[in-house]
Amino acid sequence: MHFQVGPSFSRQFQSFDYSQPAAPTDPGTAEYNYDYPTSTASSYMPPPASNSPGYMGSIMTPDPLASAYTSPEDMENFDDEPPLLEELGINFDHIRQKTLAVLNPIATPDSAIHSDTDLAGPLVFGLLFGASLLLAGKVQFGYIYGIGVVGCMAVYSILHLMSLQGVSVLCVISVLGYCLLPMVLLSFGAVLLSLQGAVGAALTTVAVLWCSVSASNLFVAALAMDQQQLLVAYPCALVYGVFALLTVF
């Protein structure tokens, strides 16, 4: 079978110069004349290409240059910030000085140190007191914190009426918790010997007086109640007397 090319088809291919590159077409100025086919099989046309870049894999990924750069002003602010433990309210220097003031009730405490609201020491001493009773076969953690809360609220109410400059609840909890240290020592001694005899009664009385005197000294120094120490020591002795009953019995 032979096919013959018509003269018009031959003239179209002969008039086009394939040696020259094709000139680019400007879409803004060129006129397009599309002859859409009527067939449904070839009527699909792809969507126009978007100018926005595709996903490069950087969603929620920090910029290392932006995160590593720190201005000199930020460095100065970091240098002025207090330590993390001090921001949390834990100052080991104050804990040491308060503990020494409790162990030495004769010395004059510093009002600037003992008027803070440090609760780390009371929490530790309360746990130690419960652990010492646990060594003696007494599970009294609930009674310790229950009596402690009631005692702190009672002492706070009394000091709030007696003090001219006022007192905070955290200050009362801090002082009463730190002054529990002699009772902790007594409870550890109860593991080795019985406190229900004459010797035990004497040691218990000394521990209660020790706790009440230390607490009254700290309250007097923190609240400027120089002439009212005996009135402050009496409710403190009642609170520590209840803790002594837990230790002895």
N, CA and C of each residue as an Amber inpcrd file, in Angstrom:
protein
   747
   0.8600000  -1.1800000   0.0000000   0.0000000   0.0000000   0.0000000
   0.8960000   1.2300000   0.0000000   0.6530000   2.1920000  -0.8850000
   1.4650000   3.4020000  -1.0320000   0.6210000   4.6000000  -0.6960000
   1.2430000   5.5490000   0.0450000   0.5890000   6.8050000   0.4190000
   1.2790000   7.9500000  -0.2860000   0.5220000   8.8380000  -0.7880000
   1.0640000  10.0050000  -1.4640000   0.7820000  11.2410000  -0.6320000
   1.8260000  12.0830000  -0.4020000   1.7060000  13.3110000   0.3760000
   1.2250000  14.4210000  -0.5300000   0.1980000  15.1310000  -0.1010000
  -0.3620000  16.1850000  -0.9190000   0.5810000  17.3650000  -1.0310000
   0.3970000  18.2050000  -2.0000000   1.2960000  19.3560000  -2.2030000
   1.1820000  20.3690000  -1.0750000  -0.0060000  20.5390000  -0.4920000
  -0.1330000  21.5380000   0.5780000   0.6280000  21.1070000   1.8190000
   0.6390000  19.8510000   2.1580000   1.3680000  19.3550000   3.3370000
   2.8570000  19.4960000   3.1410000   3.3400000  19.2520000   1.9390000
   4.7740000  19.3780000   1.6520000   5.2130000  20.8150000   1.7410000
   4.3920000  21.7630000   1.3050000   4.7850000  23.1770000   1.3560000
   4.8880000  23.6730000   2.7980000   4.0350000  23.1510000   3.7120000
   4.1050000  23.6020000   5.1080000   5.4200000  23.2070000   5.7560000
   5.9040000  22.0140000   5.5180000   7.1590000  21.5680000   6.1330000
   8.3650000  22.1650000   5.4350000   8.2470000  22.4890000   4.1690000
   9.3670000  23.1050000   3.4820000   9.5510000  24.5580000   3.8790000
   8.4490000  25.2860000   4.2710000   8.5780000  26.6990000   4.6200000
   9.1030000  26.9170000   6.0390000   9.2060000  25.8900000   6.8900000
   9.6870000  26.0450000   8.2690000  11.1630000  25.7270000   8.3240000
  11.9320000  26.6440000   8.9310000  13.3830000  26.4970000   9.0270000
  13.7090000  25.8580000  10.3800000  14.1390000  24.6030000  10.3670000
  14.4560000  23.8810000  11.5930000  15.8380000  24.2130000  12.1200000
  16.6530000  24.9070000  11.3780000  18.0150000  25.2320000  11.8430000
  18.0250000  26.3830000  12.8340000  16.9650000  27.2080000  12.8800000
  16.9010000  28.3300000  13.8000000  16.1380000  27.9190000  15.0730000
  16.6070000  28.4010000  16.2650000  15.8660000  28.0660000  17.4990000
  14.5230000  28.7670000  17.5390000  13.6180000  28.1010000  18.2120000
  12.2600000  28.6610000  18.2950000  12.2430000  29.8280000  19.2570000
  11.5610000  30.8910000  18.8840000  11.4700000  32.0870000  19.7280000
  10.5250000  31.8260000  20.8950000  10.9140000  32.2560000  22.1130000
  10.0070000  32.0370000  23.2580000   8.7390000  32.8590000  23.1310000
   7.7120000  32.3170000  23.6600000   6.4010000  32.9520000  23.5790000
   6.0550000  33.5710000  24.9020000   5.6820000  34.8340000  24.9060000
   5.2830000  35.5440000  26.1190000   3.8150000  35.2430000  26.3880000
   3.5080000  34.6180000  27.5610000   2.0820000  34.2900000  27.7910000
   1.2350000  35.5230000  27.9810000   1.8730000  36.6530000  28.3800000
   1.0790000  37.8510000  28.6220000   0.6350000  38.5420000  27.3530000
   1.4030000  38.3840000  26.2760000   1.0800000  39.1050000  25.0400000
   0.6140000  38.1830000  23.9280000   0.9640000  36.9250000  24.0680000
   0.6100000  36.0190000  22.9710000  -0.8700000  35.7040000  23.0060000
  -1.3860000  35.4300000  21.8690000  -2.7880000  35.0730000  21.7270000
  -2.8630000  33.5720000  21.4840000  -3.6340000  32.9670000  22.2990000
  -3.7820000  31.5160000  22.1980000  -5.1380000  31.2060000  21.5780000
  -5.0750000  30.3000000  20.7230000  -6.3100000  29.8550000  20.0760000
  -6.3610000  28.3410000  20.2290000  -7.0230000  27.9300000  21.2570000
  -7.1120000  26.5050000  21.5210000  -8.3110000  25.9290000  20.7890000
  -8.0270000  24.8580000  20.1870000  -9.0950000  24.1250000  19.5360000
  -9.3930000  22.9040000  20.3910000 -10.3410000  23.0540000  21.3350000
 -10.6330000  21.9730000  22.2690000 -11.2950000  20.8390000  21.5130000
 -10.8330000  19.6730000  21.7580000 -11.4670000  18.5190000  21.0730000
 -12.8030000  18.2060000  21.7100000 -13.6190000  17.6400000  20.9190000
 -14.9530000  17.2740000  21.3880000 -14.9720000  15.9210000  22.0490000
 -13.8700000  15.1770000  21.9610000 -13.8230000  13.8390000  22.5570000
 -13.5720000  13.9570000  24.0440000 -14.2750000  13.1810000  24.8510000
 -14.0950000  13.2120000  26.3090000 -12.8380000  12.4970000  26.7310000
 -12.2630000  11.6730000  25.9140000 -11.0600000  10.9250000  26.2900000
  -9.8560000  11.8250000  26.3600000  -9.7670000  12.8820000  25.5380000
  -8.5950000  13.7640000  25.5180000  -8.9280000  15.1710000  25.9550000
 -10.0070000  15.3800000  26.7430000 -10.4050000  16.7270000  27.1430000
  -9.7430000  17.1850000  28.4340000  -8.9480000  16.3490000  29.1110000
  -8.3080000  16.7470000  30.3780000  -7.1190000  17.6360000  30.0990000
  -7.0320000  18.7510000  30.8420000  -5.8750000  19.6450000  30.7530000
  -5.2880000  19.7910000  32.1540000  -3.9870000  19.6930000  32.3150000
  -3.3660000  19.7930000  33.6520000  -3.5460000  21.2030000  34.2060000
  -3.6380000  21.3380000  35.5720000  -3.7740000  22.6760000  36.1800000
  -2.5150000  23.4830000  35.9930000  -2.6450000  24.8180000  36.0260000
  -1.4420000  25.6540000  35.8560000  -0.4690000  25.4490000  37.0120000
   0.7890000  25.5440000  36.7020000   1.8390000  25.3440000  37.7070000
   1.8330000  26.4860000  38.7150000   2.0200000  26.1330000  40.0160000
   2.0410000  27.1430000  41.0820000   3.4480000  27.6860000  41.2620000
   3.5220000  28.9840000  41.5880000   4.8190000  29.6240000  41.8000000
   5.3740000  29.3890000  43.1980000   4.5300000  28.9000000  44.1670000
   4.9990000  28.6970000  45.5370000   5.8360000  27.4380000  45.6050000
   6.9240000  27.4460000  46.4090000   7.7580000  26.2460000  46.5150000
   7.0240000  25.1410000  47.2550000   7.3690000  23.9380000  46.9630000
   6.7420000  22.7960000  47.6000000   7.2390000  22.5830000  49.0240000
   6.7690000  21.5200000  49.6670000   7.1550000  21.2020000  51.0460000
   8.6130000  20.7920000  51.0760000   9.3740000  21.5020000  51.8740000
  10.8090000  21.2630000  51.9650000  11.1850000  20.4910000  53.2330000
  10.1880000  20.0000000  54.0100000  10.4930000  19.2220000  55.1980000
  10.9200000  20.0430000  56.3950000  10.4590000  21.2950000  56.5200000
  10.8990000  22.1680000  57.6040000   9.7640000  22.6050000  58.5140000
   8.6300000  21.8750000  58.5060000   7.5240000  22.2510000  59.3810000
   7.8760000  21.8710000  60.8170000   7.7130000  22.8180000  61.7490000
   7.9900000  22.6370000  63.1790000   9.4350000  22.2230000  63.4280000
  10.3400000  22.6500000  62.5570000  11.7640000  22.3960000  62.7470000
  12.4310000  23.7040000  63.1400000  13.0860000  23.7840000  64.3390000
  13.6840000  25.0540000  64.7550000  14.8350000  25.4430000  63.8690000
  14.9700000  26.7310000  63.7370000  16.0680000  27.2770000  62.9600000
  17.3240000  27.2550000  63.8200000  18.3750000  26.5160000  63.4390000
  19.5540000  26.4390000  64.3090000  20.2600000  27.7720000  64.4630000
  20.2350000  28.5920000  63.4130000  20.9030000  29.8900000  63.5190000
  20.1430000  30.8190000  64.4410000  18.7930000  30.7970000  64.3530000
  18.0000000  31.6800000  65.2050000  18.0500000  31.2490000  66.6610000
  18.0900000  29.9060000  66.9140000  18.1250000  29.4420000  68.2950000
  19.5000000  29.5710000  68.9140000  20.5530000  29.5200000  68.0990000
  21.9000000  29.6210000  68.6490000  22.3370000  31.0560000  68.8760000
  21.6810000  31.9920000  68.2320000  22.0940000  33.3790000  68.3780000
  21.5320000  33.9640000  69.6600000  22.3490000  34.5710000  70.4250000
  21.9530000  35.2230000  71.6740000  22.5810000  36.6070000  71.6990000
  21.7510000  37.5970000  71.8880000  22.2330000  38.9630000  71.8970000
  22.9920000  39.2400000  73.1900000  23.8690000  40.2510000  73.2120000
  24.5760000  40.6040000  74.4490000  23.6290000  41.0080000  75.5730000
  22.4710000  41.6250000  75.2250000  21.5170000  41.9900000  76.2780000
  20.9590000  40.7600000  76.9680000  20.6900000  39.6880000  76.1740000
  20.1800000  38.4610000  76.7760000  21.2300000  37.8070000  77.6690000
  22.5060000  37.8900000  77.2790000  23.5550000  37.3210000  78.1150000
  23.6530000  38.0530000  79.4400000  23.4890000  39.3680000  79.4300000
  23.5220000  40.1310000  80.6830000  22.3420000  39.7640000  81.5690000
  21.1610000  39.5290000  80.9620000  20.0010000  39.1230000  81.7600000
  20.2070000  37.7440000  82.3770000  20.8740000  36.8420000  81.6630000
  21.1510000  35.5280000  82.2210000  22.1040000  35.6120000  83.4050000
  23.0520000  36.5220000  83.3290000  23.9950000  36.6640000  84.4350000
  23.3350000  37.2270000  85.6790000  22.3020000  38.0500000  85.5200000
  21.6350000  38.6660000  86.6640000  20.5840000  37.7690000  87.2860000
  20.2270000  36.6680000  86.6350000  19.1770000  35.8080000  87.1730000
  19.6920000  35.0380000  88.3860000  18.8280000  34.8380000  89.4130000
  19.2420000  34.0570000  90.5910000  19.3210000  32.5770000  90.2580000
  19.9680000  31.7910000  91.1000000  20.0290000  30.3380000  90.8570000
  18.6500000  29.7040000  90.8890000  18.5570000  28.5180000  90.3080000
  17.2740000  27.8350000  90.2040000  16.7340000  27.4460000  91.5750000
  17.6030000  26.9580000  92.4660000  17.1370000  26.5680000  93.8010000
  16.6190000  27.7680000  94.5810000  17.2520000  28.9250000  94.3760000
  16.7790000  30.1230000  95.0660000  15.4370000  30.5820000  94.5110000
  15.2110000  30.4060000  93.1960000  13.9030000  30.7380000  92.6300000
  12.8190000  29.8020000  93.1550000  13.1770000  28.5640000  93.4450000
  12.2150000  27.6130000  94.0040000  12.0100000  27.8060000  95.4960000
  12.7330000  28.7240000  96.1110000  12.5820000  28.9720000  97.5450000
  13.4550000  28.0980000  98.4120000  14.4880000  27.4670000  97.8370000
  15.3880000  26.5920000  98.5890000  16.7390000  27.2840000  98.6910000
  17.0640000  27.7440000  99.8760000  18.3270000  28.4280000 100.1320000
  19.0600000  27.6410000 101.2110000  20.1250000  26.9570000 100.8000000
  20.8360000  26.0910000 101.7410000  21.5260000  26.8900000 102.8470000
  21.9090000  28.1140000 102.5670000  22.5260000  28.9350000 103.6040000
  21.5200000  29.2710000 104.7020000  20.2920000  29.6320000 104.2990000
  19.2490000  29.9110000 105.2930000  18.8490000  28.6480000 106.0470000
  18.8220000  27.5170000 105.3600000  18.4890000  26.2600000 106.0290000
  19.5260000  25.9270000 107.0900000  20.7900000  26.1170000 106.7500000
  21.8580000  25.8260000 107.7160000  21.7880000  26.7750000 108.9080000
  21.5630000  28.0700000 108.6570000  21.5200000  29.0260000 109.7550000
  20.2870000  28.8160000 110.6390000  19.1560000  28.4790000 110.0420000
  17.9700000  28.1990000 110.8530000  18.1500000  26.9380000 111.6890000
  18.7740000  25.9290000 111.1080000  19.0060000  24.6970000 111.8540000
  19.9460000  24.9350000 113.0300000  20.9850000  25.7210000 112.8190000
  21.9120000  26.0450000 113.9160000  21.2220000  26.8910000 114.9800000
  20.3090000  27.7760000 114.5730000  19.5740000  28.5800000 115.5620000
  18.6540000  27.7120000 116.4070000  18.0920000  26.6530000 115.8070000
  17.2500000  25.7460000 116.5820000  18.0890000  24.9100000 117.5420000
  19.2450000  24.4680000 117.0850000  20.1120000  23.6660000 117.9490000
  20.7540000  24.4870000 119.0530000  20.8490000  25.7920000 118.8820000
  21.4310000  26.6650000 119.9000000  20.4070000  27.7430000 120.2540000
  19.4530000  27.4440000 121.1260000  18.3980000  28.4240000 121.4410000
  18.8800000  29.6000000 122.2690000  20.0860000  29.5100000 122.8180000
  20.5940000  30.6170000 123.6410000  21.0530000  31.7770000 122.7650000
  21.5600000  31.4830000 121.5680000  22.0720000  32.5390000 120.6880000
  20.9370000  33.4060000 120.1800000  21.2720000  34.6580000 119.8520000
  20.2810000  35.6060000 119.3310000  20.1320000  35.3980000 117.8260000
  18.9650000  35.0490000 117.3470000  18.7930000  34.8070000 115.9000000
  18.7230000  36.1050000 115.1220000  18.9940000  36.0120000 113.8230000
  18.9290000  37.1530000 112.9210000  17.5210000  37.2420000 112.3590000
  16.8950000  38.4020000 112.5330000  15.5070000  38.5620000 112.0770000
  15.3890000  38.5410000 110.5600000  16.4420000  38.9680000 109.8440000
  16.3780000  38.9850000 108.3770000  16.3650000  37.5840000 107.7930000
  16.9610000  36.6260000 108.4920000  17.0400000  35.2600000 107.9810000
  15.8210000  34.4490000 108.4020000  15.3750000  34.6420000 109.6360000
  14.3290000  33.7880000 110.1780000  12.9220000  34.3090000 109.8970000
  12.8060000  35.4090000 109.1860000  11.4780000  35.8850000 108.8020000
  11.0690000  35.4270000 107.4090000  11.9140000  34.6220000 106.7290000
  11.5480000  34.1480000 105.4010000  10.6020000  32.9570000 105.5190000
  10.1030000  32.5300000 104.3860000   9.0890000  31.4630000 104.3550000
   9.6600000  30.2240000 103.6800000  10.7370000  29.6960000 104.2340000
  11.3590000  28.4980000 103.6840000  10.6070000  27.2760000 104.2000000
  10.1310000  26.4330000 103.2990000   9.3670000  25.2370000 103.6680000
  10.1100000  23.9450000 103.3480000  11.3320000  24.0440000 102.8330000
  12.0850000  22.8270000 102.5180000  12.5290000  22.1210000 103.7920000
  13.0280000  22.8890000 104.7670000  13.4520000  22.2880000 106.0260000
  12.3130000  21.6470000 106.8070000  11.1590000  22.3270000 106.9890000
  10.0490000  21.6770000 107.6800000   9.5660000  20.3920000 107.0160000
   9.5670000  20.3580000 105.6990000   9.1530000  19.1430000 105.0020000
  10.1170000  17.9930000 105.2860000  11.4110000  18.2900000 105.2650000
  12.4110000  17.2440000 105.5320000  12.3220000  16.7710000 106.9740000
  12.1880000  17.7010000 107.9220000  12.1120000  17.3110000 109.3300000
  10.8270000  16.5330000 109.6290000   9.7330000  16.8980000 108.9780000
   8.5050000  16.1300000 109.1560000   8.6330000  14.7030000 108.6410000
   9.3010000  14.5390000 107.4890000   9.5350000  13.1910000 106.9630000
  10.4690000  12.3930000 107.8560000  11.4910000  13.0540000 108.3880000
  12.4040000  12.3660000 109.3010000  11.6960000  11.9450000 110.5880000
  10.7980000  12.8070000 111.0830000  10.0570000  12.4550000 112.2900000
   9.1570000  11.2430000 112.0500000   8.4890000  11.2200000 110.9010000
   7.6760000  10.0540000 110.5760000   8.5050000   8.8030000 110.3560000
   9.6970000   8.9620000 109.7530000  10.5680000   7.8030000 109.5260000
  11.1050000   7.2530000 110.8390000  11.4150000   8.1250000 111.7950000
  11.8980000   7.6480000 113.1010000  10.8080000   6.8920000 113.8520000
   9.5830000   7.3840000 113.7590000   8.4810000   6.6450000 114.3820000
   8.2190000   5.3260000 113.6640000   8.4640000   5.3200000 112.3560000
   8.2830000   4.0770000 111.6040000   9.3020000   3.0260000 112.0190000
  10.5030000   3.4620000 112.3740000  11.5090000   2.5170000 112.8610000
  11.0950000   1.8920000 114.1920000  10.3100000   2.6220000 114.9780000
   9.8070000   2.0930000 116.2530000   8.5150000   1.3110000 116.0830000
   8.0570000   1.1000000 114.8450000   6.8460000   0.3420000 114.5970000
   5.5740000   1.1600000 114.6500000   5.6650000   2.4840000 114.4660000
   4.4870000   3.3530000 114.5310000   4.3200000   4.0570000 113.1840000
   3.2250000   3.8120000 112.5380000   2.9210000   4.4820000 111.2700000
   2.0290000   5.6830000 111.5940000   2.6530000   6.8540000 111.7070000
   1.9460000   8.0320000 112.2040000   2.0580000   9.2300000 111.2540000
   2.2520000   9.0040000 109.9630000   2.4410000  10.1180000 109.0320000
   1.1870000  10.9950000 108.9530000   0.0260000  10.3680000 108.9510000
  -1.2140000  11.1440000 108.8950000  -1.4140000  11.9920000 110.1350000
  -1.1170000  11.4320000 111.3080000  -1.2410000  12.1960000 112.5460000
  -0.2340000  13.3430000 112.5950000   0.9550000  13.1210000 112.0830000
   1.9910000  14.1660000 112.1260000   1.5500000  15.3830000 111.3370000
   1.1220000  15.1780000 110.1060000   0.7510000  16.3190000 109.2770000
  -0.6140000  16.8790000 109.6860000  -1.4920000  16.0470000 110.2030000
  -2.7680000  16.5700000 110.6930000  -2.5930000  17.4560000 111.9150000
  -1.8250000  16.9770000 112.8860000  -1.5520000  17.7830000 114.0830000
  -0.7370000  19.0220000 113.7180000   0.1690000  18.8640000 112.7500000
   0.9730000  20.0160000 112.3310000   0.1270000  21.1190000 111.7180000
  -0.8370000  20.7530000 110.8800000  -1.6970000  21.7620000 110.2640000
  -2.5620000  22.4580000 111.3060000  -3.1650000  21.6840000 112.2060000
  -4.0150000  22.2780000 113.2370000  -3.1870000  23.1620000 114.1750000
  -2.0030000  22.6830000 114.5520000  -1.1460000  23.4820000 115.4230000
  -0.6710000  24.7680000 114.7680000  -0.3290000  24.7070000 113.4890000
   0.1110000  25.9200000 112.7810000  -1.0180000  26.9360000 112.6720000
  -2.2280000  26.4690000 112.4100000  -3.3560000  27.4020000 112.3190000
  -3.6560000  28.0400000 113.6750000  -3.5370000  27.2580000 114.7540000
  -3.7920000  27.8030000 116.0900000  -2.7330000  28.8350000 116.4730000
  -1.4670000  28.5070000 116.2310000  -0.3960000  29.4560000 116.5630000
  -0.4840000  30.6990000 115.6840000  -0.8610000  30.5360000 114.4330000
  -1.0260000  31.6960000 113.5550000  -2.1300000  32.6210000 114.0690000
  -3.2240000  32.0510000 114.5170000  -4.3210000  32.8850000 115.0340000
  -3.8830000  33.6680000 116.2730000  -3.1260000  33.0260000 117.1490000
  -2.6660000  33.7090000 118.3610000  -1.6700000  34.8060000 118.0220000
  -0.7000000  34.4940000 117.1600000   0.3160000  35.4970000 116.8100000
  -0.2820000  36.6380000 116.0020000  -1.2910000  36.3620000 115.2170000
  -1.9370000  37.4260000 114.4430000  -2.6200000  38.4370000 115.3630000
  -3.1090000  37.9660000 116.4960000  -3.7360000  38.8760000 117.4590000
  -2.7040000  39.5970000 118.3220000  -1.5530000  38.9760000 118.5470000
  -0.5470000  39.5520000 119.4380000   0.4270000  40.4800000 118.7200000
   0.7520000  40.1930000 117.4720000   1.7680000  40.9600000 116.7600000
   1.1730000  42.2260000 116.1690000   1.9380000  43.3240000 116.2410000
   1.4970000  44.5920000 115.6820000   1.7400000  44.6840000 114.1800000
   2.7780000  44.0510000 113.6800000   3.1110000  44.1360000 112.2590000
   2.5410000  42.9830000 111.4460000   1.8540000  42.0560000 112.0820000
   1.2360000  40.9640000 111.3470000   2.1980000  39.8170000 111.0950000
   1.6440000  38.6800000 110.7800000   2.4390000  37.4680000 110.5470000
   1.7890000  36.6860000 109.4160000   2.5930000  35.9880000 108.6690000
   2.0900000  35.1720000 107.5670000   2.0140000  33.7060000 107.9860000
   1.1470000  32.9850000 107.3130000   0.9750000  31.5600000 107.6220000
   2.2410000  30.7800000 107.2810000   2.8900000  31.1210000 106.1770000
   4.0960000  30.4030000 105.7760000   5.2280000  30.6070000 106.7750000
   5.3030000  31.7940000 107.3610000   6.3350000  32.0410000 108.3740000
   6.1030000  31.1630000 109.5980000   4.8470000  31.0100000 110.0200000
   4.5270000  30.1570000 111.1720000   4.8520000  28.7020000 110.8700000
   4.4900000  28.2260000 109.6880000   4.7830000  26.8380000 109.3140000
   6.2840000  26.6040000 109.2570000   7.0220000  27.5820000 108.7310000
   8.4670000  27.4310000 108.6200000   9.1250000  27.3430000 109.9930000
   8.7570000  28.2280000 110.9020000   9.3860000  28.2420000 112.2310000
   9.0250000  26.9920000 113.0210000   7.7490000  26.6280000 113.0420000
   7.3460000  25.4350000 113.7890000   7.9400000  24.1640000 113.1900000
   8.1020000  24.1330000 111.8740000   8.6960000  22.9530000 111.2500000
  10.1690000  22.8190000 111.5450000  10.8950000  23.9290000 111.5430000
  12.3200000  23.8690000 111.8680000  12.5400000  23.4890000 113.3320000
  11.7030000  24.0060000 114.2160000  11.8680000  23.7250000 115.6470000
  11.4040000  22.3300000 116.0240000  10.9490000  21.5340000 115.0560000
  10.6270000  20.1330000 115.3120000  11.8830000  19.2650000 115.3850000
  13.0410000  19.8320000 115.0790000  14.2800000  19.0530000 115.0380000
  14.6130000  18.3830000 116.3760000  14.5090000  19.0380000 117.5480000
  14.7680000  18.3010000 118.8080000  13.8180000  17.1320000 119.0190000
  12.5800000  17.2650000 118.5740000  11.6500000  16.1420000 118.6980000
  12.0380000  15.0000000 117.7700000  12.6370000  15.3190000 116.6280000
  13.1350000  14.2780000 115.7280000  14.2690000  13.5080000 116.3920000
  15.1650000  14.2320000 117.0540000  16.2590000  13.5630000 117.7610000
  15.7290000  12.6790000 118.8870000  14.7010000  13.1580000 119.5860000
  14.1020000  12.3440000 120.6520000  13.4570000  11.0880000 120.0870000
  12.7860000  11.2050000 118.9530000  12.1260000  10.0320000 118.3680000
  13.1440000   9.0040000 117.8680000  14.2810000   9.4630000 117.3760000
  15.3270000   8.5020000 116.9980000  15.9190000   7.8290000 118.2400000
  15.9760000   8.5750000 119.3610000  16.4310000   7.9430000 120.6010000
  15.4430000   6.9410000 121.1320000  14.1500000   7.1510000 120.8310000
  13.1310000   6.1920000 121.2930000  13.2380000   4.8570000 120.5940000
  13.9700000   4.7880000 119.4820000  14.1710000   3.5100000 118.8090000
  15.0910000   2.6120000 119.6320000  16.0340000   3.2280000 120.3540000
  17.0180000   2.4620000 121.1160000  16.6070000   2.2140000 122.5590000
  15.8500000   3.1330000 123.1580000  15.4520000   2.9790000 124.5550000
  14.0050000   3.4210000 124.7390000  13.4060000   2.9510000 125.8260000
  12.0140000   3.2660000 126.1120000  11.9170000   4.6290000 126.8080000
  10.9010000   5.3870000 126.4360000  10.6960000   6.7170000 127.0120000
   9.5660000   6.7410000 128.0370000   9.0780000   5.5950000 128.4620000
   7.9600000   5.5590000 129.3930000   8.3980000   5.5010000 130.8520000
   9.6710000   5.5630000 131.1410000  10.1630000   5.6090000 132.5170000
  10.4910000   7.0300000 132.9300000  11.2180000   7.1450000 134.0420000
  11.5980000   8.4570000 134.5660000  12.5890000   9.1490000 133.6370000
  13.5330000   8.3670000 133.0990000  14.5170000   8.9460000 132.1750000
  13.8290000   9.4230000 130.9030000  12.9090000   8.6340000 130.4200000
  12.1910000   9.0270000 129.2170000  11.3410000  10.2640000 129.4250000
  10.7140000  10.3820000 130.6090000   9.9120000  11.5680000 130.9000000
  10.7890000  12.8190000 130.9730000  11.9920000  12.6620000 131.5590000
  12.9040000  13.8070000 131.6390000  13.3780000  14.2240000 130.2470000
  13.7320000  13.2440000 129.4170000  14.1760000  13.5710000 128.0610000
  13.0500000  14.1930000 127.2380000  11.8460000  13.7170000 127.4280000
  10.7010000  14.2700000 126.7010000  10.4360000  15.7110000 127.1270000
  10.5340000  15.9880000 128.4260000  10.3270000  17.3570000 128.9070000
  11.3910000  18.2960000 128.3650000  12.6280000  17.8370000 128.3530000
  13.7100000  18.6640000 127.8130000  13.4850000  18.9410000 126.3230000
  13.0370000  17.9190000 125.5770000  12.8070000  18.1050000 124.1430000
  11.6700000  19.0930000 123.8830000  10.5860000  19.0150000 124.6630000
   9.4660000  19.9470000 124.4780000   9.8840000  21.3710000 124.8160000
  10.6270000  21.5470000 125.9120000  11.1080000  22.8910000 126.2680000
  12.0850000  23.4210000 125.2230000  12.9210000  22.5430000 124.7210000
  13.8840000  22.9410000 123.6980000  13.1600000  23.4400000 122.4470000
  12.1780000  22.6960000 121.9860000  11.4150000  23.0920000 120.7930000
  10.6650000  24.4030000 121.0170000  10.0070000  24.5490000 122.1680000
   9.1980000  25.7510000 122.4250000  10.0690000  26.9880000 122.5850000
  11.2020000  26.8570000 123.2590000  12.1030000  28.0070000 123.4260000
  12.6860000  28.4400000 122.0820000  13.1030000  27.4670000 121.2840000
  13.6600000  27.8130000 119.9670000  12.6090000  28.4840000 119.0920000
  11.3790000  27.9720000 119.0980000  10.3210000  28.5640000 118.2830000
   9.9690000  29.9660000 118.7720000   9.9020000  30.1560000 120.0940000
   9.5860000  31.4960000 120.6190000  10.6970000  32.4810000 120.2980000
  11.9530000  32.0400000 120.3340000  13.0600000  32.9320000 119.9530000
  12.9500000  33.3810000 118.5050000  12.6300000  32.4500000 117.6260000
  12.5160000  32.8070000 116.2120000  11.3210000  33.7200000 115.9630000
  10.2010000  33.4540000 116.6170000   9.0360000  34.3220000 116.4470000
   9.2940000  35.7210000 116.9980000   9.9590000  35.8000000 118.1290000
  10.2540000  37.1120000 118.7230000  11.2020000  37.9030000 117.8370000
  12.2190000  37.2250000 117.2680000  13.1690000  37.9170000 116.3920000
  12.5240000  38.3300000 115.0740000  11.6270000  37.5240000 114.5510000
  11.0290000  37.8330000 113.2520000   9.9120000  38.8570000 113.3580000
   9.1760000  38.8690000 114.4860000   7.9860000  39.7170000 114.6090000
   8.1700000  40.8620000 115.5860000   9.3810000  41.0250000 116.1210000
   9.6720000  42.1240000 117.0690000   8.7230000  42.0860000 118.2740000
   8.6800000  40.9370000 118.9360000   7.8220000  40.7440000 120.1150000
   8.7160000  40.4380000 121.3240000   9.5600000  41.4040000 121.6930000
  10.5730000  41.1600000 122.7200000   9.9690000  40.9150000 124.1070000
   8.8740000  41.5460000 124.4340000   8.2800000  41.4440000 125.7620000
   7.2120000  40.3550000 125.8610000   7.0720000  39.5600000 124.8310000
   5.9870000  38.5790000 124.8040000   6.4910000  37.1620000 124.5410000
   7.7160000  36.8590000 124.9030000   8.2740000  35.5540000 124.5750000
   7.5920000  34.4280000 125.3460000   7.2780000  34.6380000 126.6190000
   6.6050000  33.5920000 127.3980000   5.2010000  33.3010000 126.8570000
   4.5140000  34.3570000 126.4130000   3.1840000  34.1510000 125.8460000
   3.2460000  33.4090000 124.5120000   4.3310000  33.5940000 123.7840000
   4.4930000  32.8800000 122.5120000   4.9450000  31.4470000 122.7570000
   5.7760000  31.2390000 123.7830000   6.3080000  29.8930000 124.0440000
   5.2310000  28.9380000 124.5460000   4.1990000  29.4550000 125.2050000
   3.1870000  28.5550000 125.7810000   2.3910000  27.7940000 124.7150000
   1.8150000  28.4390000 123.6990000   1.1100000  27.6340000 122.6670000
   2.0540000  26.7430000 121.8720000   3.3030000  27.1820000 121.7030000
   4.2650000  26.3180000 121.0010000   4.5420000  25.0590000 121.8070000
   4.6330000  25.2030000 123.1570000   4.8550000  24.0310000 123.9980000
   3.6850000  23.0660000 123.9240000   2.4680000  23.5730000 123.7920000
   1.3080000  22.6930000 123.6550000   1.3630000  21.8900000 122.3510000
   1.7780000  22.5470000 121.2930000   1.8630000  21.8400000 120.0000000
   2.9230000  20.7510000 120.0590000   4.1080000  21.0840000 120.5700000
   5.1750000  20.0880000 120.6330000   4.8900000  19.0270000 121.6890000
   4.0540000  19.3440000 122.6740000   3.6520000  18.3140000 123.6340000
   2.8450000  17.2060000 122.9810000   2.0040000  17.5640000 122.0060000
   1.2350000  16.5420000 121.2770000   2.1840000  15.6620000 120.4650000
   3.1890000  16.2530000 119.8490000   4.1690000  15.4520000 119.1170000
   4.9530000  14.5560000 120.0690000   5.1900000  15.0310000 121.2810000
   5.8930000  14.1950000 122.2670000   5.0480000  12.9890000 122.6710000
   3.7330000  13.1680000 122.7600000   2.8610000  12.0310000 123.0640000
   2.9170000  10.9670000 121.9720000   3.0030000  11.4190000 120.7070000
   3.1660000  10.4540000 119.6210000   4.4930000   9.6990000 119.7380000
   5.5220000  10.3950000 120.2030000   6.8330000   9.7620000 120.3170000
   6.8810000   8.7560000 121.4600000   6.2850000   9.1280000 122.6040000
   6.3750000   8.2690000 123.7920000   5.4450000   7.0700000 123.6820000
   4.2040000   7.3140000 123.2600000   3.1970000   6.2550000 123.2540000
   2.9220000   5.7430000 121.8370000
